[in-house]
Amino acid sequence: MNDLTTSMDDVDRRILNALQRDSSHTNAELAELVHVSAPTCLRRVKQLTEAGILARQVAIVSPEKVGARLTAIVEISLDVQAAERMAEFEALAALEAAVLQCYRVAPGPDFVLIVQLADMPAYHALAHRLFAAHANVRNVKTYFSTFRSKFETHIAV
């Protein structure tokens, strides 16, 4: 399977869907769930991983249970949008543990960040480090989540 993304079959899709629901299954359990033999399942998971389709397997933590109760969606506009300046900001954002996601977007702001923090003082500290102290940040607009009605990591395959 050189180009697995174009040659995925129903078995690959069943494996991906099962792993997206719960990646803690043993190979034998996963094989039973998707109705293939354990060796076939192991080989397919390995191929999906090598192809980069399965990027990683993680546990999803409930933010409120670990004291990260504040979710912020932050729009960032830079003064200079040269490639190296955009990459510089992305590198700074990547160093911040509270920044869960960073997207370059168009049109509108240059970046949208999804940030998870303990509280407003933690947001202010992040804002100072990442936005105020960064000379190339022109504008910051932050939205604070008051209620999360949906959070999903499953991608339909």
DSSP file (Angstrom, degrees, kcal/mol; ACC not computed):
  #  RESIDUE AA STRUCTURE BP1 BP2  ACC     N-H-->O    O-->H-N    N-H-->O    O-->H-N    TCO  KAPPA ALPHA  PHI   PSI    X-CA   Y-CA   Z-CA
    1    1 A M    >         0   0    0      0, 0.0     3,-0.5     0, 0.0     4,-0.1   0.000 360.0 360.0 360.0  83.8    0.0    0.0    0.0
    2    2 A N  T 3   +     0   0    0      1,-0.3     2,-0.7     2,-0.1     3,-0.1   0.952 360.0  28.8 -69.1 -49.6    2.2    2.8   -1.2
    3    3 A D  T >> S+     0   0    0      1,-0.2     3,-1.2     2,-0.0     4,-1.0  -0.715  72.8 170.8-112.7  80.8   -0.6    5.5   -1.2
    4    4 A L  H <>  +     0   0    0     -2,-0.7     4,-0.8    -3,-0.5     3,-0.2   0.779  68.6  69.1 -63.0 -28.8   -2.8    4.2    1.5
    5    5 A T  H 34 S+     0   0    0      1,-0.2    -1,-0.3     2,-0.2     3,-0.2   0.827 108.6  36.3 -63.2 -29.9   -5.0    7.3    1.5
    6    6 A T  H <4 S+     0   0    0     -3,-1.2    -1,-0.2     1,-0.1    -2,-0.2   0.632 120.8  46.7 -95.1 -14.9   -6.4    6.4   -1.9
    7    7 A S  H  < S+     0   0    0     -4,-1.0    -2,-0.2    -3,-0.2    -1,-0.1   0.226  74.5 135.3-113.1  15.6   -6.5    2.7   -1.4
    8    8 A M     <  -     0   0    0     -4,-0.8     2,-0.2    -3,-0.2    -3,-0.0  -0.389  36.7-162.4 -62.9 138.4   -8.1    2.4    2.0
    9    9 A D     >  -     0   0    0     -2,-0.1     4,-2.1     1,-0.0     5,-0.2  -0.459  38.0 -82.3-111.4-172.1  -10.8   -0.2    2.1
   10   10 A D  H  > S+     0   0    0      1,-0.2     4,-2.5     2,-0.2     5,-0.2   0.845 126.8  55.1 -62.9 -35.2  -13.7   -1.0    4.5
   11   11 A V  H  > S+     0   0    0      2,-0.2     4,-2.5     1,-0.2    -1,-0.2   0.941 108.1  48.7 -64.0 -46.4  -11.4   -2.8    6.9
   12   12 A D  H  > S+     0   0    0      1,-0.2     4,-2.7     2,-0.2    -2,-0.2   0.913 112.4  49.1 -58.6 -42.5   -9.1    0.2    7.2
   13   13 A R  H  X S+     0   0    0     -4,-2.1     4,-2.7     2,-0.2    -1,-0.2   0.894 110.0  50.2 -65.6 -40.3  -12.1    2.4    7.8
   14   14 A R  H  X S+     0   0    0     -4,-2.5     4,-2.5     2,-0.2    -1,-0.2   0.912 111.9  48.9 -64.0 -41.2  -13.5    0.1   10.5
   15   15 A I  H  X S+     0   0    0     -4,-2.5     4,-2.8     2,-0.2     5,-0.2   0.947 112.5  47.4 -62.4 -48.5  -10.1    0.1   12.2
   16   16 A L  H  X S+     0   0    0     -4,-2.7     4,-2.2     1,-0.2    -2,-0.2   0.916 113.4  47.7 -60.6 -44.0   -9.9    3.9   12.1
   17   17 A N  H  X S+     0   0    0     -4,-2.7     4,-1.5     2,-0.2    -1,-0.2   0.913 113.1  48.1 -64.7 -42.1  -13.4    4.4   13.4
   18   18 A A  H  X S+     0   0    0     -4,-2.5     4,-2.2    -5,-0.2    -2,-0.2   0.920 113.0  47.7 -64.9 -43.6  -12.9    1.9   16.2
   19   19 A L  H  < S+     0   0    0     -4,-2.8    -1,-0.2     1,-0.2    -2,-0.2   0.852 108.7  54.6 -67.4 -33.8   -9.6    3.5   17.2
   20   20 A Q  H  < S+     0   0    0     -4,-2.2    -1,-0.2    -5,-0.2     3,-0.2   0.829 110.6  46.5 -69.0 -29.8  -11.1    7.0   17.2
   21   21 A R  H  < S-     0   0    0     -4,-1.5     2,-0.2     1,-0.3    -2,-0.2   0.898 139.6  -9.0 -74.6 -41.5  -13.8    5.8   19.5
   22   22 A D    ><  -     0   0    0     -4,-2.2     3,-0.7    -5,-0.1    -1,-0.3  -0.769  54.4-176.6-162.0 107.6  -11.4    4.1   21.9
   23   23 A S  T 3  S+     0   0    0     35,-0.3    -4,-0.1    -2,-0.2    -3,-0.1   0.374  71.4  85.5 -89.5   5.9   -7.7    3.5   21.2
   24   24 A S  T 3   +     0   0    0     -5,-0.1    -1,-0.2     2,-0.0    -5,-0.1   0.493  61.7 116.5 -86.6  -1.9   -7.1    1.5   24.4
   25   25 A H    <   -     0   0    0     -3,-0.7     2,-0.1    -7,-0.1    -3,-0.0  -0.332  68.7-119.1 -64.4 144.9   -8.2   -1.8   22.9
   26   26 A T     >  -     0   0    0      1,-0.1     4,-2.7     4,-0.0     5,-0.2  -0.351  32.7-103.9 -69.6 165.6   -5.7   -4.6   22.7
   27   27 A N  H  > S+     0   0    0      1,-0.2     4,-2.8     2,-0.2     5,-0.2   0.899 123.8  52.2 -59.7 -40.0   -4.9   -5.8   19.1
   28   28 A A  H  > S+     0   0    0      2,-0.2     4,-2.0     1,-0.2    -1,-0.2   0.914 111.2  46.3 -63.7 -42.5   -7.1   -8.9   19.8
   29   29 A E  H  > S+     0   0    0      2,-0.2     4,-2.4     1,-0.2    -2,-0.2   0.919 113.6  48.6 -64.7 -43.6  -10.0   -6.8   21.0
   30   30 A L  H  X S+     0   0    0     -4,-2.7     4,-2.1     2,-0.2    -2,-0.2   0.920 109.6  52.3 -63.0 -43.6   -9.7   -4.4   18.0
   31   31 A A  H  X>S+     0   0    0     -4,-2.8     5,-2.3     1,-0.2     4,-0.7   0.906 110.7  48.0 -59.0 -42.3   -9.5   -7.4   15.6
   32   32 A E  H ><5S+     0   0    0     -4,-2.0     3,-0.6     1,-0.2    -1,-0.2   0.907 110.1  52.6 -65.0 -41.2  -12.7   -8.8   17.1
   33   33 A L  H 3<5S+     0   0    0     -4,-2.4    -2,-0.2     1,-0.2    -1,-0.2   0.872 116.7  37.6 -61.5 -37.8  -14.4   -5.4   16.9
   34   34 A V  H 3<5S-     0   0    0     -4,-2.1    -1,-0.2    -5,-0.1    -2,-0.2   0.398 111.9-118.1-100.1   3.1  -13.6   -4.9   13.2
   35   35 A H  T <<5S+     0   0    0     -4,-0.7     2,-0.3    -3,-0.6    -3,-0.2   0.910  72.6 112.8  64.9  47.6  -14.1   -8.6   12.3
   36   36 A V  S   <S-     0   0    0     -5,-2.3    -1,-0.2    -6,-0.1    -2,-0.1  -0.903  72.6 -86.5-136.0 169.0  -10.6   -9.5   11.1
   37   37 A S     >  -     0   0    0     -2,-0.3     4,-2.6     1,-0.1     5,-0.2  -0.363  39.2-113.7 -72.3 157.4   -7.8  -11.8   12.4
   38   38 A A  H  > S+     0   0    0      1,-0.2     4,-2.6     2,-0.2     5,-0.2   0.903 116.3  49.9 -60.2 -43.4   -5.4  -10.4   14.9
   39   39 A P  H  > S+     0   0    0      0, 0.0     4,-2.3     0, 0.0    -1,-0.2   0.907 111.9  48.7 -63.7 -39.0   -2.4  -10.6   12.6
   40   40 A T  H  > S+     0   0    0      2,-0.2     4,-2.5     1,-0.2    -2,-0.2   0.923 112.2  49.1 -63.0 -43.9   -4.4   -8.8    9.8
   41   41 A C  H  X S+     0   0    0     -4,-2.6     4,-2.7     2,-0.2     5,-0.2   0.931 111.2  48.7 -61.9 -46.7   -5.4   -6.1   12.3
   42   42 A L  H  X S+     0   0    0     -4,-2.6     4,-2.2     1,-0.2    -1,-0.2   0.910 112.5  48.6 -60.4 -43.5   -1.9   -5.6   13.5
   43   43 A R  H  X S+     0   0    0     -4,-2.3     4,-2.3     2,-0.2    -1,-0.2   0.906 112.5  48.5 -63.4 -42.6   -0.5   -5.4    9.9
   44   44 A R  H  X S+     0   0    0     -4,-2.5     4,-2.7     2,-0.2    -2,-0.2   0.911 110.7  49.6 -66.3 -42.9   -3.3   -2.9    9.0
   45   45 A V  H  X S+     0   0    0     -4,-2.7     4,-2.2     1,-0.2    -1,-0.2   0.911 111.2  50.7 -62.6 -40.9   -2.7   -0.7   12.0
   46   46 A K  H  X S+     0   0    0     -4,-2.2     4,-2.8    -5,-0.2    -2,-0.2   0.916 111.4  47.6 -62.3 -43.2    1.1   -0.7   11.3
   47   47 A Q  H  X S+     0   0    0     -4,-2.3     4,-2.1     2,-0.2     6,-0.2   0.907 111.2  50.5 -64.6 -41.9    0.4    0.3    7.6
   48   48 A L  H  <>S+     0   0    0     -4,-2.7     6,-1.9     2,-0.2     5,-1.6   0.868 113.6  46.5 -63.8 -36.1   -2.0    3.1    8.7
   49   49 A T  H ><5S+     0   0    0     -4,-2.2     3,-1.4     4,-0.2    -2,-0.2   0.934 111.8  48.9 -70.7 -47.6    0.6    4.4   11.1
   50   50 A E  H 3<5S+     0   0    0     -4,-2.8    -2,-0.2     1,-0.3    -1,-0.2   0.822 108.9  54.3 -62.8 -31.3    3.5    4.2    8.6
   51   51 A A  T 3<5S-     0   0    0     -4,-2.1    -1,-0.3    -5,-0.2    -2,-0.2   0.550 114.7-118.6 -78.5  -7.5    1.3    6.1    6.1
   52   52 A G  T < 5S+     0   0    0     -3,-1.4    -3,-0.2     2,-0.2     3,-0.2   0.537  85.2 116.2  81.8   5.6    0.8    8.8    8.6
   53   53 A I  S   <S+     0   0    0     -5,-1.6     2,-1.0     1,-0.3    -4,-0.2   0.919  77.0  49.4 -71.8 -44.3   -3.0    8.3    8.7
   54   54 A L  S    S+     0   0    0     -6,-1.9    -1,-0.3     1,-0.2    -2,-0.2  -0.832  74.6 176.6 -91.1  98.8   -2.7    7.3   12.4
   55   55 A A        -     0   0    0     -2,-1.0     2,-0.3     1,-0.3    -1,-0.2   0.895  59.7 -36.1 -74.2 -40.4   -0.7   10.2   13.6
   56   56 A R        -     0   0    0     -3,-0.2     2,-0.5     2,-0.0    -1,-0.3  -0.956  51.7-118.0-173.0 162.7   -0.7    9.2   17.2
   57   57 A Q        +     0   0    0     -2,-0.3     2,-0.3    -3,-0.1   -37,-0.0  -0.969  41.0 167.1-116.5 126.9   -2.9    7.6   19.9
   58   58 A V        -     0   0    0     -2,-0.5     2,-0.4     0, 0.0   -35,-0.3  -0.829  35.5-115.1-134.0 167.0   -3.7    9.8   22.9
   59   59 A A        -     0   0    0     -2,-0.3     2,-0.6   -37,-0.1   -37,-0.0  -0.868  28.7-132.4-101.1 141.2   -6.0   10.0   25.9
   60   60 A I        -     0   0    0     -2,-0.4     2,-0.3     2,-0.0     0, 0.0  -0.856  21.9-154.9 -97.5 121.7   -8.5   12.8   26.0
   61   61 A V        -     0   0    0     -2,-0.6     3,-0.1     5,-0.0     5,-0.0  -0.751  19.0-121.0 -98.3 139.4   -8.5   14.5   29.4
   62   62 A S    >>  -     0   0    0     -2,-0.3     3,-1.2     1,-0.2     4,-0.7  -0.718  23.0-150.2 -77.4 112.1  -11.5   16.4   30.8
   63   63 A P  G >4>S+     0   0    0      0, 0.0     5,-2.7     0, 0.0     3,-1.3   0.877  92.5  54.0 -55.1 -42.8  -10.1   20.0   31.2
   64   64 A E  G >45S+     0   0    0      1,-0.3     3,-0.7     3,-0.2     5,-0.1   0.778 102.5  59.0 -65.2 -25.2  -12.3   20.9   34.2
   65   65 A K  G <45S+     0   0    0     -3,-1.2    -1,-0.3     1,-0.2     4,-0.0   0.669 110.9  41.4 -77.0 -16.4  -11.2   17.7   36.1
   66   66 A V  G <<5S-     0   0    0     -3,-1.3    -1,-0.2    -4,-0.7    -2,-0.2   0.147 123.3 -97.5-117.7  17.5   -7.6   18.9   35.9
   67   67 A G  T < 5S+     0   0    0     -3,-0.7     2,-0.8    -4,-0.1    -3,-0.2   0.623  87.3 122.7  82.7  13.5   -8.1   22.6   36.7
   68   68 A A      < +     0   0    0     -5,-2.7    50,-0.3    -6,-0.2    -1,-0.1  -0.630  25.0 148.7-105.4  72.9   -8.1   23.9   33.1
   69   69 A R        +     0   0    0     -2,-0.8     2,-0.6    49,-0.6    49,-0.2   0.593  43.3  81.2 -85.8 -13.0  -11.5   25.5   33.2
   70   70 A L  E     -A  117   0A   0     47,-3.0    47,-3.2    -3,-0.2     2,-0.5  -0.855  54.6-172.4-105.7 118.5  -11.0   28.4   30.9
   71   71 A T  E     -A  116   0A   0     -2,-0.6    74,-2.6    74,-0.4     2,-0.4  -0.923   8.0-174.1-106.4 129.7  -11.2   27.9   27.1
   72   72 A A  E     -AB 115 144A   0     43,-2.8    43,-3.0    -2,-0.5     2,-0.6  -0.976  18.6-157.2-126.0 138.2  -10.2   30.8   24.9
   73   73 A I  E     -AB 114 143A   0     70,-2.9    70,-2.9    -2,-0.4     2,-0.5  -0.973  24.9-165.5-109.9 118.0  -10.4   31.2   21.1
   74   74 A V  E     -AB 113 142A   0     39,-2.6    39,-2.8    -2,-0.6     2,-0.5  -0.912  15.0-157.0-118.6 127.0   -7.8   33.8   20.2
   75   75 A E  E     -AB 112 141A   0     66,-3.4    66,-2.3    -2,-0.5     2,-0.4  -0.875  16.0-167.5 -98.0 130.9   -7.5   35.7   16.9
   76   76 A I  E     -AB 111 140A   0     35,-2.6    35,-2.3    -2,-0.5    34,-1.8  -0.976   9.1-170.4-122.6 129.3   -4.1   37.1   16.2
   77   77 A S  E     - B   0 139A   0     62,-2.6    61,-2.5    -2,-0.4    62,-1.9  -0.975  14.5-149.3-115.1 133.9   -3.1   39.6   13.5
   78   78 A L  E     - B   0 137A   0     -2,-0.4    59,-0.2    59,-0.3     3,-0.1  -0.668  15.7-136.2 -98.4 154.8    0.5   40.3   12.8
   79   79 A D  S    S+     0   0    0     57,-3.1     2,-0.5    -2,-0.3    -1,-0.1   0.918  98.0  34.8 -70.2 -45.3    2.1   43.6   11.6
   80   80 A V        -     0   0    0     56,-0.4    -1,-0.2     1,-0.1    58,-0.0  -0.954  63.5-170.9-117.2 123.8    4.3   41.8    9.1
   81   81 A Q        +     0   0    0     -2,-0.5    -1,-0.1    -3,-0.1     5,-0.1   0.104  34.8 141.0-102.2  22.4    3.1   38.6    7.4
   82   82 A A    >>  -     0   0    0      1,-0.1     4,-2.4     4,-0.1     3,-0.6  -0.320  65.8-110.4 -60.3 149.0    6.4   37.6    5.8
   83   83 A A  H 3> S+     0   0    0      1,-0.3     4,-2.5     2,-0.2     5,-0.2   0.866 117.4  50.1 -52.6 -43.4    6.9   33.8    5.9
   84   84 A E  H 3> S+     0   0    0      1,-0.2     4,-1.8     2,-0.2    -1,-0.3   0.850 110.8  49.2 -68.5 -32.4    9.7   34.0    8.4
   85   85 A R  H <> S+     0   0    0     -3,-0.6     4,-1.9     2,-0.2    -1,-0.2   0.865 111.3  49.4 -73.6 -35.7    7.7   36.2   10.8
   86   86 A M  H  X S+     0   0    0     -4,-2.4     4,-2.4     2,-0.2    -2,-0.2   0.930 112.5  47.9 -65.3 -45.1    4.7   33.9   10.5
   87   87 A A  H  X S+     0   0    0     -4,-2.5     4,-2.3    -5,-0.2    -2,-0.2   0.864 108.3  55.9 -63.8 -35.9    6.9   30.9   11.3
   88   88 A E  H  X S+     0   0    0     -4,-1.8     4,-1.8     2,-0.2    -1,-0.2   0.920 109.4  45.2 -62.2 -44.6    8.5   32.8   14.2
   89   89 A F  H  X S+     0   0    0     -4,-1.9     4,-2.7     2,-0.2     5,-0.2   0.921 111.6  52.5 -66.3 -42.9    5.0   33.4   15.8
   90   90 A E  H  X S+     0   0    0     -4,-2.4     4,-2.4     1,-0.2    -2,-0.2   0.898 108.1  51.8 -58.7 -40.4    4.0   29.7   15.2
   91   91 A A  H  X S+     0   0    0     -4,-2.3     4,-1.0     2,-0.2    -1,-0.2   0.901 110.4  48.0 -64.5 -40.6    7.2   28.6   16.9
   92   92 A L  H >X S+     0   0    0     -4,-1.8     4,-0.6     1,-0.2     3,-0.5   0.923 112.4  48.8 -64.6 -43.9    6.4   30.8   20.0
   93   93 A A  H >< S+     0   0    0     -4,-2.7     3,-1.2     1,-0.2     6,-0.3   0.885 106.4  57.2 -62.9 -38.5    2.8   29.5   20.1
   94   94 A A  H 3< S+     0   0    0     -4,-2.4    -1,-0.2     1,-0.3    -2,-0.2   0.775 100.4  58.6 -64.9 -26.0    4.1   25.9   19.9
   95   95 A L  H << S+     0   0    0     -4,-1.0     2,-0.6    -3,-0.5    -1,-0.3   0.677  86.8  90.1 -76.4 -17.3    6.2   26.4   23.0
   96   96 A E    X<  -     0   0    0     -3,-1.2     3,-1.2    -4,-0.6    30,-0.0  -0.722  64.5-157.0 -86.2 116.3    3.1   27.3   25.1
   97   97 A A  T 3  S+     0   0    0     -2,-0.6    -1,-0.2     1,-0.3    19,-0.1   0.810  92.0  60.6 -61.0 -30.6    1.6   24.3   26.7
   98   98 A A  T 3  S+     0   0    0     17,-0.1    18,-2.4    -3,-0.1     2,-0.9   0.713  83.4  88.8 -72.8 -19.4   -1.8   26.1   27.0
   99   99 A V  E <   +C  115   0A   0     -3,-1.2    16,-0.2    -6,-0.3     3,-0.1  -0.709  50.9 172.7 -82.0 106.9   -2.0   26.5   23.2
  100  100 A L  E     +     0   0A   0     14,-2.4     2,-0.3    -2,-0.9    -1,-0.2   0.823  66.0  16.1 -84.3 -33.8   -3.8   23.3   22.1
  101  101 A Q  E     -C  114   0A   0     13,-1.5    13,-2.3     2,-0.0     2,-0.4  -0.996  58.7-170.6-142.9 144.4   -4.2   24.3   18.5
  102  102 A C  E     -C  113   0A   0     -2,-0.3     2,-0.4    11,-0.2    11,-0.2  -0.979  11.7-177.7-138.4 123.0   -2.7   26.9   16.2
  103  103 A Y  E     -C  112   0A   0      9,-2.5     9,-2.1    -2,-0.4     2,-0.5  -0.965  24.6-140.1-123.2 135.0   -4.1   27.6   12.7
  104  104 A R  E     -C  111   0A   0     -2,-0.4     2,-0.3     7,-0.2     7,-0.3  -0.811  38.4-174.8 -81.2 133.0   -3.0   30.0   10.0
  105  105 A V        -     0   0    0      5,-2.0     3,-0.1    -2,-0.5    -2,-0.0  -0.890  12.8-127.1-132.1 160.7   -6.3   31.4    8.6
  106  106 A A  S    S+     0   0    0     -2,-0.3     2,-0.1     1,-0.2     4,-0.1  -0.950  72.1  24.7-157.3 147.0   -7.4   33.6    5.8
  107  107 A P  S    S+     0   0    0      0, 0.0    -1,-0.2     0, 0.0     0, 0.0   0.720 118.5  17.1 -78.3-179.0   -9.1   36.0    5.3
  108  108 A G  S    S+     0   0    0     -2,-0.1    -3,-0.0    -3,-0.1   -33,-0.0  -0.829 114.5  17.7 102.7-134.8   -9.2   38.0    8.5
  109  109 A P  S    S-     0   0    0      0, 0.0   -32,-0.3     0, 0.0    -4,-0.2  -0.172  70.4-125.5 -67.9 169.0   -6.7   37.4   11.3
  110  110 A D  S    S+     0   0    0    -34,-1.8    -5,-2.0     1,-0.2     2,-0.3   0.826  87.6  20.2 -83.4 -33.8   -3.4   35.6   10.5
  111  111 A F  E     -AC  76 104A   0    -35,-2.3   -35,-2.6    -7,-0.3     2,-0.4  -0.960  55.3-158.8-136.5 151.5   -3.9   33.0   13.3
  112  112 A V  E     -AC  75 103A   0     -9,-2.1    -9,-2.5    -2,-0.3     2,-0.4  -0.998  19.1-166.3-125.9 127.8   -6.6   31.4   15.4
  113  113 A L  E     -AC  74 102A   0    -39,-2.8   -39,-2.6    -2,-0.4     2,-0.6  -0.893  15.2-150.1-113.1 142.8   -5.4   29.7   18.6
  114  114 A I  E     -AC  73 101A   0    -13,-2.3   -14,-2.4    -2,-0.4   -13,-1.5  -0.972  26.8-174.1-108.5 121.4   -7.4   27.3   20.8
  115  115 A V  E     -AC  72  99A   0    -43,-3.0   -43,-2.8    -2,-0.6     2,-0.5  -0.938  17.3-163.7-125.1 137.5   -6.1   27.8   24.4
  116  116 A Q  E     +A   71   0A   0    -18,-2.4     2,-0.3    -2,-0.4   -45,-0.2  -0.981  24.2 160.7-123.7 120.6   -7.0   25.9   27.6
  117  117 A L  E     -A   70   0A   0    -47,-3.2   -47,-3.0    -2,-0.5     3,-0.1  -0.834  47.8-115.6-135.8 168.7   -6.0   27.5   30.9
  118  118 A A  S    S-     0   0    0    -50,-0.3   -49,-0.6    -2,-0.3     2,-0.3   0.929  83.8 -38.3 -70.4 -46.2   -6.8   27.4   34.6
  119  119 A D  S  > S-     0   0    0    -50,-0.1     4,-1.8   -49,-0.1    -1,-0.2  -0.907  72.5 -67.8-166.2-176.7   -8.3   30.9   34.9
  120  120 A M  H  > S+     0   0    0     -2,-0.3     4,-3.0     1,-0.2     5,-0.2   0.880 124.0  55.9 -63.2 -41.0   -8.1   34.6   33.9
  121  121 A P  H  > S+     0   0    0      0, 0.0     4,-2.1     0, 0.0    -1,-0.2   0.903 108.4  49.7 -58.2 -37.4   -4.8   35.3   35.6
  122  122 A A  H  > S+     0   0    0      2,-0.2     4,-2.1     1,-0.2    -2,-0.2   0.886 110.6  50.1 -66.7 -37.5   -3.3   32.4   33.6
  123  123 A Y  H  X S+     0   0    0     -4,-1.8     4,-3.2     2,-0.2     5,-0.2   0.933 109.4  50.9 -63.9 -44.9   -4.7   33.9   30.5
  124  124 A H  H  X S+     0   0    0     -4,-3.0     4,-2.2     1,-0.2    -2,-0.2   0.896 110.0  49.9 -60.8 -39.8   -3.2   37.3   31.3
  125  125 A A  H  X S+     0   0    0     -4,-2.1     4,-2.3    -5,-0.2    -1,-0.2   0.918 113.1  46.4 -64.4 -43.1    0.2   35.7   31.9
  126  126 A L  H  X>S+     0   0    0     -4,-2.1     4,-3.2     2,-0.2     5,-0.5   0.926 110.6  53.1 -62.7 -44.7   -0.1   33.9   28.5
  127  127 A A  I  X>S+     0   0    0     -4,-3.2     5,-2.7     1,-0.2     4,-1.9   0.889 110.1  48.1 -59.8 -39.6   -1.2   37.1   26.8
  128  128 A H  I  <>S+     0   0    0     -4,-2.2     5,-2.1     3,-0.2    -1,-0.2   0.947 116.8  41.7 -66.0 -47.3    1.7   39.0   28.1
  129  129 A R  I  <5S+     0   0    0     -4,-2.3    -2,-0.2     3,-0.2    -1,-0.2   0.926 128.5  26.6 -65.1 -45.9    4.3   36.3   27.1
  130  130 A L  I  <5S+     0   0    0     -4,-3.2    -3,-0.2    -5,-0.2    -2,-0.2   0.809 134.7  19.6 -94.5 -32.2    2.8   35.5   23.7
  131  131 A F  I  <<S+     0   0    0     -4,-1.9     3,-0.5    -5,-0.5     6,-0.3   0.869 123.9  40.1-107.0 -54.1    1.0   38.6   22.5
  132  132 A A  I   <S+     0   0    0     -5,-2.7    -4,-0.2     1,-0.2    -3,-0.2   0.881 118.4  46.3 -69.4 -38.3    2.2   41.8   24.4
  133  133 A A  S   <S+     0   0    0     -5,-2.1     2,-0.8    -6,-0.3    -1,-0.2   0.590  93.9  88.8 -81.1  -9.4    5.9   40.9   24.5
  134  134 A H    >   -     0   0    0     -3,-0.5     3,-1.8    -6,-0.2    -1,-0.0  -0.807  66.6-156.4 -94.6 111.1    5.9   39.9   20.8
  135  135 A A  T 3  S+     0   0    0     -2,-0.8    -1,-0.1     1,-0.3   -56,-0.0   0.713  87.6  58.8 -61.7 -23.3    6.7   43.1   18.8
  136  136 A N  T 3  S+     0   0    0    -57,-0.1   -57,-3.1   -58,-0.1     2,-0.6   0.518  77.6 103.9 -88.6  -4.0    5.1   41.7   15.6
  137  137 A V  E <   +B   78   0A   0     -3,-1.8   -59,-0.3    -6,-0.3     3,-0.1  -0.694  40.4 172.4 -80.8 119.5    1.6   41.2   17.1
  138  138 A R  E     +     0   0A   0    -61,-2.5     2,-0.4    -2,-0.6   -60,-0.2   0.847  62.4  11.9 -92.1 -42.3   -0.7   44.0   15.9
  139  139 A N  E     -B   77   0A   0    -62,-1.9   -62,-2.6     2,-0.0     2,-0.4  -0.999  54.3-169.2-146.4 141.0   -4.1   42.8   17.2
  140  140 A V  E     -B   76   0A   0     -2,-0.4     2,-0.4   -64,-0.2   -64,-0.2  -0.999   4.9-179.1-130.2 129.5   -5.5   40.2   19.5
  141  141 A K  E     -B   75   0A   0    -66,-2.3   -66,-3.4    -2,-0.4     2,-0.4  -0.983  11.6-167.0-129.7 120.4   -9.2   39.4   19.8
  142  142 A T  E     -B   74   0A   0     -2,-0.4     2,-0.5   -68,-0.2   -68,-0.2  -0.898  10.7-164.6-116.3 135.3  -10.1   36.7   22.4
  143  143 A Y  E     -B   73   0A   0    -70,-2.9   -70,-2.9    -2,-0.4     2,-0.5  -0.964  13.4-149.5-112.7 131.4  -13.4   34.9   22.8
  144  144 A F  E     -B   72   0A   0     -2,-0.5     2,-0.2   -72,-0.2   -72,-0.2  -0.892  18.1-123.9-104.5 128.6  -14.0   33.0   26.1
  145  145 A S        -     0   0    0    -74,-2.6   -74,-0.4    -2,-0.5     3,-0.1  -0.501  25.0-178.8 -71.1 131.5  -16.1   29.9   26.0
  146  146 A T  S    S+     0   0    0      1,-0.4     2,-0.3    -2,-0.2    -1,-0.2   0.612  75.0   4.9-100.6 -19.4  -19.1   30.0   28.4
  147  147 A F        -     0   0    0      0, 0.0     2,-0.7     0, 0.0    -1,-0.4  -0.904  62.4-141.6-164.4 134.0  -20.3   26.5   27.5
  148  148 A R        +     0   0    0     -2,-0.3     3,-0.1     1,-0.1    -3,-0.0  -0.887  20.5 174.4-101.7 110.5  -19.0   23.7   25.3
  149  149 A S        +     0   0    0     -2,-0.7     2,-0.3     1,-0.3    -1,-0.1   0.681  69.7  16.9 -89.8 -19.3  -21.9   22.1   23.6
  150  150 A K        +     0   0    0      2,-0.0     2,-0.3     0, 0.0    -1,-0.3  -0.964  53.9 170.1-154.1 137.2  -19.8   19.8   21.4
  151  151 A F        +     0   0    0     -2,-0.3     2,-0.4    -3,-0.1    -3,-0.0  -0.932  18.4 163.5-143.0 120.2  -16.2   18.5   21.4
  152  152 A E        -     0   0    0     -2,-0.3    -2,-0.0     1,-0.1     0, 0.0  -0.994  28.7-177.8-140.6 143.5  -15.2   15.7   19.1
  153  153 A T        +     0   0    0     -2,-0.4     2,-0.3  -133,-0.1    -1,-0.1   0.436  54.3 113.1-113.3  -6.6  -12.0   14.3   17.7
  154  154 A H        -     0   0    0   -134,-0.1     2,-0.5  -133,-0.0  -137,-0.1  -0.509  50.5-159.1 -73.2 128.5  -13.6   11.7   15.5
  155  155 A I        -     0   0    0     -2,-0.3     2,-0.3  -138,-0.0  -135,-0.1  -0.942  24.9-117.7-107.2 127.2  -13.0   12.3   11.7
  156  156 A A              0   0    0     -2,-0.5  -143,-0.0     1,-0.2  -139,-0.0  -0.470 360.0 360.0 -65.9 123.2  -15.5   10.5    9.5
  157  157 A V              0   0    0     -2,-0.3    -1,-0.2  -144,-0.1  -144,-0.1   0.348 360.0 360.0-123.8 360.0  -13.7    8.1    7.3
